Protein backbone atom coordinates (compact mmCIF):
# COMPACT_ATOMS: atom_id res chain seq x y z
CA UNK A 1 0.00 0.00 0.00
CA UNK A 2 1.06 3.54 -0.58
CA UNK A 3 0.06 5.46 2.48
CA UNK A 4 -0.46 8.96 1.16
CA UNK A 5 -4.00 7.81 0.54
CA UNK A 6 -4.74 8.03 4.25
CA UNK A 7 -5.60 11.66 3.63
CA UNK A 8 -9.33 11.94 3.90
CA UNK A 9 -9.74 8.49 5.39
CA UNK A 10 -12.15 8.60 8.26
CA UNK A 11 -10.20 6.86 10.99
CA UNK A 12 -13.03 7.14 13.47
CA UNK A 13 -15.36 5.44 11.06
CA UNK A 14 -12.83 2.73 10.29
CA UNK A 15 -12.29 2.01 13.96
CA UNK A 16 -16.00 2.09 14.63
CA UNK A 17 -16.44 -0.57 11.99
CA UNK A 18 -13.74 -2.82 13.40
CA UNK A 19 -15.38 -6.06 14.41
CA UNK A 20 -12.38 -7.91 15.75
CA UNK A 21 -11.87 -8.30 19.44
CA UNK A 22 -9.04 -10.78 19.85
CA UNK A 23 -8.94 -10.35 23.62
CA UNK A 24 -12.34 -11.94 24.10
CA UNK A 25 -12.55 -15.71 24.13
CA UNK A 26 -15.74 -16.84 25.79
CA UNK A 27 -14.84 -20.50 25.53
CA UNK A 28 -13.55 -21.63 28.89
CA UNK A 29 -11.93 -24.72 27.50
CA UNK A 30 -8.19 -25.42 27.78
CA UNK A 31 -8.28 -27.51 24.61
CA UNK A 32 -9.56 -24.51 22.64
CA UNK A 33 -6.21 -23.61 21.16
CA UNK A 34 -2.93 -23.45 23.02
CA UNK A 35 -2.35 -19.74 22.48
CA UNK A 36 0.82 -20.36 20.50
CA UNK A 37 -0.62 -20.14 17.00
CA UNK A 38 0.27 -17.35 14.64
CA UNK A 39 -3.37 -16.69 13.88
CA UNK A 40 -6.41 -15.81 15.94
CA UNK A 41 -7.61 -19.40 16.06
CA UNK A 42 -6.69 -22.66 17.68
CA UNK A 43 -5.72 -23.93 14.24
CA UNK A 44 -4.26 -22.12 11.27
CA UNK A 45 -5.86 -21.86 7.85
CA UNK A 46 -4.26 -23.66 4.91
CA UNK A 47 -6.64 -22.90 2.03
CA UNK A 48 -9.63 -20.66 1.40
CA UNK A 49 -11.98 -21.27 -1.55
CA UNK A 50 -14.73 -18.75 -2.17
CA UNK A 51 -17.75 -18.95 -4.48
CA UNK A 52 -19.21 -15.46 -4.57
CA UNK A 53 -22.51 -14.36 -6.11
CA UNK A 54 -22.55 -10.59 -6.46
CA UNK A 55 -26.20 -10.54 -7.59
CA UNK A 56 -27.42 -11.99 -4.29
CA UNK A 57 -24.46 -10.81 -2.16
CA UNK A 58 -24.00 -14.35 -0.88
CA UNK A 59 -21.04 -16.70 -0.87
CA UNK A 60 -19.86 -20.15 0.09
CA UNK A 61 -16.45 -20.48 1.73
CA UNK A 62 -14.62 -23.79 1.95
CA UNK A 63 -11.87 -23.51 4.56
CA UNK A 64 -9.14 -26.10 4.89
CA UNK A 65 -7.14 -26.02 8.10
CA UNK A 66 -3.58 -27.06 8.82
CA UNK A 67 -4.97 -29.52 11.34
CA UNK A 68 -8.53 -30.15 12.39
CA UNK A 69 -10.10 -29.52 15.76
CA UNK A 70 -11.72 -26.52 17.38
CA UNK A 71 -11.99 -23.68 14.90
CA UNK A 72 -12.36 -19.93 15.36
CA UNK A 73 -12.92 -17.66 12.37
CA UNK A 74 -13.50 -13.93 12.09
CA UNK A 75 -16.91 -13.29 10.53
CA UNK A 76 -17.79 -9.86 11.92
CA UNK A 77 -19.46 -8.48 8.80
CA UNK A 78 -21.12 -11.70 7.61
CA UNK A 79 -24.56 -13.21 8.14
CA UNK A 80 -23.91 -16.94 8.50
CA UNK A 81 -26.65 -19.18 7.10
CA UNK A 82 -25.05 -22.64 7.24
CA UNK A 83 -21.95 -24.31 8.67
CA UNK A 84 -21.10 -27.87 7.75
CA UNK A 85 -18.28 -30.34 7.26
CA UNK A 86 -18.31 -33.80 5.75
CA UNK A 87 -20.46 -35.02 8.65
CA UNK A 88 -23.19 -32.56 7.71
CA UNK A 89 -24.51 -29.44 9.37
CA UNK A 90 -22.49 -28.42 12.40
CA UNK A 91 -23.52 -26.65 15.54
CA UNK A 92 -21.76 -23.35 15.87
CA UNK A 93 -21.79 -20.17 17.85
CA UNK A 94 -21.04 -16.59 16.86
CA UNK A 95 -19.77 -14.31 19.61
CA UNK A 96 -18.22 -10.88 19.15
CA UNK A 97 -17.83 -11.39 15.42
CA UNK A 98 -16.12 -14.77 15.84
CA UNK A 99 -17.50 -18.06 14.55
CA UNK A 100 -16.79 -21.03 16.85
CA UNK A 101 -17.07 -24.61 15.64
CA UNK A 102 -15.72 -27.50 17.72
CA UNK A 103 -14.25 -30.80 16.58
CA UNK A 104 -14.04 -29.97 12.89
CA UNK A 105 -12.62 -32.98 11.06
CA UNK A 106 -12.62 -31.95 7.41
CA UNK A 107 -12.81 -28.75 5.37
CA UNK A 108 -15.36 -26.42 6.88
CA UNK A 109 -18.04 -25.07 4.55
CA UNK A 110 -19.64 -21.77 5.52
CA UNK A 111 -22.57 -20.24 3.63
CA UNK A 112 -23.12 -16.56 4.28
CA UNK A 113 -24.33 -13.19 3.10
CA UNK A 114 -22.13 -10.09 3.03
CA UNK A 115 -22.77 -6.37 2.71
CA UNK A 116 -21.31 -3.36 0.98
CA UNK A 117 -19.04 -1.30 3.25
CA UNK A 118 -18.17 2.32 2.77
CA UNK A 119 -15.09 2.82 4.95
CA UNK A 120 -12.45 0.88 3.00
CA UNK A 121 -13.26 -2.19 5.07
CA UNK A 122 -14.83 -4.69 2.69
CA UNK A 123 -16.75 -4.48 -0.57
CA UNK A 124 -16.75 -0.82 -1.54
CA UNK A 125 -19.42 1.11 -3.47
CA UNK A 126 -16.88 1.50 -6.33
CA UNK A 127 -17.02 -2.27 -6.96
CA UNK A 128 -13.69 -3.41 -5.48
CA UNK A 129 -12.77 -4.94 -2.13
CA UNK A 130 -10.25 -3.75 0.46
CA UNK A 131 -9.83 -5.77 3.65
CA UNK A 132 -6.44 -4.54 4.86
CA UNK A 133 -5.47 -4.65 7.66
CA UNK A 134 -7.95 -6.86 9.54
CA UNK A 135 -11.29 -6.55 7.78
CA UNK A 136 -11.28 -9.91 5.94
CA UNK A 137 -14.16 -10.97 8.21
CA UNK A 138 -16.37 -8.52 6.31
CA UNK A 139 -15.89 -10.51 3.09
CA UNK A 140 -15.10 -14.13 4.06
CA UNK A 141 -14.49 -16.23 7.21
CA UNK A 142 -10.81 -15.74 8.02
CA UNK A 143 -7.92 -15.19 10.37
CA UNK A 144 -6.74 -11.64 9.83
CA UNK A 145 -3.21 -12.17 11.18
CA UNK A 146 -0.84 -11.83 8.21
CA UNK A 147 1.44 -14.54 9.58
CA UNK A 148 -1.32 -17.09 8.97
CA UNK A 149 -0.96 -17.47 5.22
CA UNK A 150 -3.57 -19.17 3.07
CA UNK A 151 -3.89 -20.22 -0.52
CA UNK A 152 -6.99 -19.00 -2.32
CA UNK A 153 -9.47 -20.03 -4.96
CA UNK A 154 -12.08 -17.52 -6.05
CA UNK A 155 -15.08 -17.69 -8.38
CA UNK A 156 -17.41 -14.75 -8.93
CA UNK A 157 -20.89 -14.91 -10.45
CA UNK A 158 -23.58 -12.29 -10.83
CA UNK A 159 -21.38 -9.64 -12.40
CA UNK A 160 -23.62 -6.87 -13.81
CA UNK A 161 -24.03 -6.70 -17.60
CA UNK A 162 -21.41 -4.52 -19.27
CA UNK A 163 -18.91 -4.94 -16.44
CA UNK A 164 -16.11 -7.39 -15.86
CA UNK A 165 -14.70 -8.84 -12.65
CA UNK A 166 -10.92 -8.91 -12.31
CA UNK A 167 -9.59 -11.41 -9.80
CA UNK A 168 -7.24 -14.39 -9.55
CA UNK A 169 -9.04 -17.73 -9.93
CA UNK A 170 -6.35 -19.37 -7.83
CA UNK A 171 -3.46 -18.27 -5.66
CA UNK A 172 -1.39 -21.37 -5.10
CA UNK A 173 1.23 -19.91 -2.76
CA UNK A 174 0.40 -19.01 0.83
CA UNK A 175 -0.39 -15.33 1.08
CA UNK A 176 -1.60 -12.93 3.77
CA UNK A 177 -5.39 -12.90 4.19
CA UNK A 178 -5.64 -9.25 3.13
CA UNK A 179 -4.05 -10.00 -0.26
CA UNK A 180 -7.26 -11.33 -1.81
CA UNK A 181 -9.49 -8.89 -3.68
CA UNK A 182 -11.69 -8.43 -6.67
CA UNK A 183 -12.58 -5.43 -8.77
CA UNK A 184 -15.74 -5.04 -10.86
CA UNK A 185 -16.12 -2.26 -13.40
CA UNK A 186 -16.15 -1.26 -17.06
CA UNK A 187 -12.55 -2.30 -17.64
CA UNK A 188 -10.35 -2.19 -20.68
CA UNK A 189 -7.50 -4.70 -20.49
CA UNK A 190 -4.10 -4.29 -22.10
CA UNK A 191 -1.09 -6.56 -21.97
CA UNK A 192 2.13 -4.60 -21.52
CA UNK A 193 4.58 -7.39 -22.24
CA UNK A 194 6.09 -10.56 -20.87
CA UNK A 195 9.22 -10.62 -18.74
CA UNK A 196 12.13 -12.91 -19.66
CA UNK A 197 11.07 -15.10 -16.71
CA UNK A 198 7.69 -15.54 -18.41
CA UNK A 199 5.33 -13.33 -16.41
CA UNK A 200 2.82 -11.43 -18.53
CA UNK A 201 2.20 -7.95 -17.15
CA UNK A 202 -1.08 -6.17 -17.78
CA UNK A 203 -3.01 -3.05 -16.88
CA UNK A 204 -6.77 -2.58 -16.62
CA UNK A 205 -8.25 0.89 -16.70
CA UNK A 206 -11.69 2.40 -16.25
CA UNK A 207 -13.44 4.62 -18.85
CA UNK A 208 -11.28 7.64 -19.68
CA UNK A 209 -8.28 6.13 -17.91
CA UNK A 210 -6.02 4.96 -20.72
CA UNK A 211 -3.63 7.92 -20.84
CA UNK A 212 -2.93 7.83 -17.12
CA UNK A 213 -2.68 4.02 -17.11
CA UNK A 214 -0.16 4.03 -19.97
CA UNK A 215 1.93 6.76 -18.33
CA UNK A 216 2.06 5.03 -14.94
CA UNK A 217 2.93 1.62 -16.37
CA UNK A 218 5.34 2.62 -19.15
CA UNK A 219 8.28 0.92 -17.39
CA UNK A 220 6.31 -1.63 -15.35
CA UNK A 221 7.49 -4.66 -17.35
CA UNK A 222 11.12 -3.57 -16.87
CA UNK A 223 10.53 -2.93 -13.16
CA UNK A 224 8.91 -6.36 -12.73
CA UNK A 225 11.76 -7.96 -14.66
CA UNK A 226 14.24 -6.26 -12.31
CA UNK A 227 12.44 -7.73 -9.29
CA UNK A 228 12.45 -11.21 -10.86
CA UNK A 229 16.12 -11.05 -11.79
CA UNK A 230 17.39 -9.48 -8.56
CA UNK A 231 15.03 -10.94 -5.95
CA UNK A 232 13.87 -14.24 -7.42
CA UNK A 233 10.89 -15.87 -9.12
CA UNK A 234 7.46 -14.32 -8.59
CA UNK A 235 5.31 -16.48 -6.30
CA UNK A 236 1.78 -15.74 -7.48
CA UNK A 237 1.48 -17.09 -11.00
CA UNK A 238 2.50 -16.19 -14.55
CA UNK A 239 0.17 -13.19 -14.94
CA UNK A 240 0.21 -9.99 -12.91
CA UNK A 241 -0.67 -6.36 -13.28
CA UNK A 242 -2.25 -3.12 -12.13
CA UNK A 243 -6.00 -2.57 -11.91
CA UNK A 244 -7.53 0.88 -11.57
CA UNK A 245 -10.15 1.13 -8.81
CA UNK A 246 -12.50 3.76 -7.45
CA UNK A 247 -11.84 4.03 -3.74
CA UNK A 248 -13.60 7.31 -3.12
CA UNK A 249 -12.88 10.90 -2.36
CA UNK A 250 -9.46 11.63 -0.86
CA UNK A 251 -8.14 8.07 -0.95
CA UNK A 252 -4.93 7.81 -2.95
CA UNK A 253 -2.33 5.19 -3.73
CA UNK A 254 -2.55 1.44 -4.19
CA UNK A 255 -3.05 -1.89 -2.45
CA UNK A 256 -1.04 -5.07 -2.82
CA UNK A 257 -3.77 -7.40 -4.08
CA UNK A 258 -1.44 -9.68 -6.02
CA UNK A 259 -1.43 -10.84 -8.72
CA UNK A 260 -3.82 -8.02 -9.80
CA UNK A 261 -2.95 -5.21 -7.43
CA UNK A 262 -5.20 -2.18 -7.18
CA UNK A 263 -4.24 1.41 -7.87
CA UNK A 264 -6.63 4.24 -7.08
CA UNK A 265 -7.86 5.91 -10.25
CA UNK A 266 -6.22 9.21 -9.28
CA UNK A 267 -2.82 7.53 -8.82
CA UNK A 268 -2.81 5.59 -12.08
CA UNK A 269 -0.31 7.98 -13.69
CA UNK A 270 2.18 7.58 -10.82
CA UNK A 271 4.97 5.14 -11.68
CA UNK A 272 6.12 4.86 -8.07
CA UNK A 273 2.72 3.56 -6.96
CA UNK A 274 2.71 0.81 -9.64
CA UNK A 275 6.32 -0.15 -8.83
CA UNK A 276 5.57 -0.14 -5.09
CA UNK A 277 2.53 -2.40 -5.36
CA UNK A 278 4.38 -4.74 -7.71
CA UNK A 279 7.23 -5.03 -5.16
CA UNK A 280 4.77 -6.34 -2.58
CA UNK A 281 4.77 -9.55 -4.61
CA UNK A 282 8.15 -10.12 -2.96
CA UNK A 283 7.74 -8.32 0.39
CA UNK A 284 4.49 -8.06 2.33
CA UNK A 285 2.80 -10.73 0.21
CA UNK A 286 5.69 -12.97 -0.91
CA UNK A 287 7.42 -12.71 2.47
CA UNK A 288 4.65 -12.03 4.99
CA UNK A 289 5.10 -9.96 8.13
CA UNK A 290 5.14 -12.07 11.28
CA UNK A 291 3.79 -9.32 13.55
CA UNK A 292 2.03 -6.04 12.80
CA UNK A 293 5.08 -4.37 14.35
CA UNK A 294 7.04 -5.69 11.33
CA UNK A 295 5.00 -3.46 8.99
CA UNK A 296 8.29 -1.78 7.97
CA UNK A 297 9.53 -5.09 6.54
CA UNK A 298 6.64 -4.84 4.11
CA UNK A 299 6.37 -1.12 3.44
CA UNK A 300 9.93 0.07 3.99
CA UNK A 301 11.35 -2.71 1.85
CA UNK A 302 8.86 -2.16 -0.99
CA UNK A 303 9.37 1.61 -0.89
CA UNK A 304 13.12 1.03 -1.23
CA UNK A 305 12.75 -1.60 -3.95
CA UNK A 306 10.42 0.63 -5.99
CA UNK A 307 12.97 3.45 -5.84
CA UNK A 308 15.81 1.08 -6.65
CA UNK A 309 14.05 -0.58 -9.59
CA UNK A 310 12.91 2.74 -11.09
CA UNK A 311 16.44 4.12 -10.63
CA UNK A 312 17.95 1.20 -12.53
CA UNK A 313 15.42 1.21 -15.38
CA UNK A 314 14.87 4.99 -15.48
CA UNK A 315 18.37 6.31 -14.94
CA UNK A 316 19.86 9.05 -12.77
CA UNK A 317 17.16 11.68 -13.33
CA UNK A 318 14.43 9.23 -12.25
CA UNK A 319 16.54 8.18 -9.26
CA UNK A 320 17.02 11.79 -8.19
CA UNK A 321 13.32 12.59 -8.51
CA UNK A 322 12.12 9.52 -6.60
CA UNK A 323 14.45 10.20 -3.65
CA UNK A 324 13.65 13.91 -3.66
CA UNK A 325 9.95 13.05 -3.44
CA UNK A 326 10.66 10.45 -0.73
CA UNK A 327 12.60 13.07 1.26
CA UNK A 328 9.59 15.39 1.08
CA UNK A 329 7.34 12.55 2.22
CA UNK A 330 9.76 11.72 5.07
CA UNK A 331 9.91 15.34 6.23
CA UNK A 332 6.11 15.52 6.25
CA UNK A 333 5.83 12.20 8.09
CA UNK A 334 8.28 13.30 10.78
CA UNK A 335 6.39 16.55 11.16
CA UNK A 336 3.15 14.62 11.62
CA UNK A 337 4.62 12.00 13.97
CA UNK A 338 3.28 8.59 14.92
CA UNK A 339 4.52 5.28 16.24
CA UNK A 340 8.19 4.47 15.54
CA UNK A 341 8.65 2.91 12.10
CA UNK A 342 9.49 -0.37 13.86
CA UNK A 343 7.85 -0.63 17.30
CA UNK A 344 9.03 -3.20 19.86
CA UNK A 345 6.97 -6.33 20.50
CA UNK A 346 4.85 -8.74 18.49
CA UNK A 347 1.16 -8.16 17.87
CA UNK A 348 0.85 -5.98 20.92
CA UNK A 349 -0.28 -3.00 18.86
CA UNK A 350 -3.31 -2.23 16.74
CA UNK A 351 -1.76 -0.94 13.52
CA UNK A 352 -4.42 1.74 13.04
CA UNK A 353 -5.35 2.67 16.60
CA UNK A 354 -1.70 2.88 17.70
CA UNK A 355 -0.78 5.06 14.75
CA UNK A 356 1.69 2.78 12.99
CA UNK A 357 -0.15 3.33 9.70
CA UNK A 358 1.64 6.58 8.89
CA UNK A 359 4.24 7.28 6.24
CA UNK A 360 7.07 6.73 8.76
CA UNK A 361 7.48 2.95 8.20
CA UNK A 362 7.44 3.58 4.44
CA UNK A 363 9.95 6.39 4.30
CA UNK A 364 12.17 5.68 7.31
CA UNK A 365 12.29 2.12 6.02
CA UNK A 366 13.28 3.24 2.52
CA UNK A 367 15.99 5.55 3.87
CA UNK A 368 17.24 2.83 6.24
CA UNK A 369 17.98 0.63 3.23
CA UNK A 370 19.41 3.60 1.31
CA UNK A 371 21.80 4.28 4.19
CA UNK A 372 22.80 0.61 4.27
CA UNK A 373 23.36 0.75 0.50
CA UNK A 374 25.63 3.76 0.95
CA UNK A 375 27.71 1.70 3.39
CA UNK A 376 27.84 -1.64 1.57
CA UNK A 377 26.99 -0.78 -2.04
CA UNK A 378 23.55 -0.82 -3.67
CA UNK A 379 24.22 -3.92 -5.74
CA UNK A 380 25.51 -5.79 -2.69
CA UNK A 381 22.33 -4.87 -0.83
CA UNK A 382 20.24 -5.99 -3.84
CA UNK A 383 21.80 -9.42 -3.45
CA UNK A 384 21.18 -9.49 0.30
CA UNK A 385 17.49 -8.57 -0.11
CA UNK A 386 17.13 -11.19 -2.85
CA UNK A 387 18.67 -13.94 -0.73
CA UNK A 388 16.44 -12.91 2.18
CA UNK A 389 13.39 -13.25 -0.08
CA UNK A 390 14.46 -16.66 -1.26
CA UNK A 391 15.05 -17.82 2.32
CA UNK A 392 11.64 -16.63 3.58
CA UNK A 393 9.44 -16.78 0.47
CA UNK A 394 5.76 -17.56 1.28
CA UNK A 395 6.61 -17.62 5.01
CA UNK A 396 6.36 -15.00 7.75
CA UNK A 397 9.48 -13.10 8.81
CA UNK A 398 10.42 -10.21 11.08
CA UNK A 399 12.35 -7.00 10.56
CA UNK A 400 14.85 -8.37 13.08
CA UNK A 401 15.43 -11.29 10.69
CA UNK A 402 16.29 -8.74 7.97
CA UNK A 403 18.57 -6.66 10.22
CA UNK A 404 20.43 -9.81 11.34
CA UNK A 405 20.66 -11.04 7.76
CA UNK A 406 22.15 -7.75 6.53
CA UNK A 407 24.86 -7.94 9.18
CA UNK A 408 25.55 -11.65 8.60
CA UNK A 409 25.81 -11.21 4.83
CA UNK A 410 27.78 -7.96 4.69
CA UNK A 411 29.57 -7.61 8.02
CA UNK A 412 28.01 -4.15 8.32
CA UNK A 413 26.37 -3.53 11.70
CA UNK A 414 23.19 -1.52 11.02
CA UNK A 415 22.24 -1.04 14.69
CA UNK A 416 22.90 2.71 14.68
CA UNK A 417 20.67 3.10 11.63
CA UNK A 418 18.05 0.94 13.32
CA UNK A 419 18.00 3.34 16.26
CA UNK A 420 18.04 6.57 14.25
CA UNK A 421 15.68 5.49 11.48
CA UNK A 422 13.42 2.71 12.75
CA UNK A 423 13.13 2.82 16.53
CA UNK A 424 13.04 6.60 16.90
CA UNK A 425 9.77 8.15 18.01
CA UNK A 426 8.65 11.35 16.33
ZN1 LIG B 1 2.69 -0.78 0.35
Boltz pocket constraint, residues with backbone or C-beta under 6 A from the ligand:
constraints:
  - pocket:
      binder: B
      contacts: [[A, 1], [A, 2], [A, 254], [A, 256], [A, 276], [A, 277], [A, 280], [A, 298], [A, 299], [A, 302]]
      max_distance: 6.0
